[in-house]
Amino acid sequence: MKRNWKVKGFEMALLVMIVLLIVIAGFGQAVLQLWNWLMPNIFGLRPISFWQAVGLLALSWILFGGFRGGRIFARPWQHSLRERWERMTPEEREKFRVGMRGRCGQSEERAPEPKG
C-alpha cells in the first residue's frame, strides 16, 4: 500500500514538472518571438536567443511579481482605502475633499464650479 502511494506521488511530481517545463518553454518562445519581431525594428536592439528570452521572462516575473493571483500591478493599500472611503459619512467625505483641494494647490475660493 505505501509503495503504491509513493509511486503515485512520484508520478504526480513528474507530471507537474513536465507541465511546468512546457509552460516555461511556451512563454519563453512567446517572449523570444515578440522580442525578435518588435525590438530590432522599433529600438534597433539585437535579436535574443531562447535562453535569453527565458531569463528575461524570469527577471520580469521577479521584478513585477508574477503569479500572485494574476494581479501584477496590484496595490495592497488600494483595497483598504476603498473600504475606508465606503465607511465615511457624506460630511467626512466632503471634509476630505476640501482638505485634498488645499493640499493640491486649490483653495476653496478657487475651486472650479461644476459644469452643468
Buried (B, 14 or more C-beta within 10 A) or exposed (E): EEEEEEEEEEEEEEEEEEEEEEEEEEBBEEBBEEBBEEBEEEEEEEEBEEEBBBBBBBEEBEEEEEEEEEEEEEEEEEEEEEEEEEEEEEEEEEEEEBEEBEEEEEEEEEEEEEEE
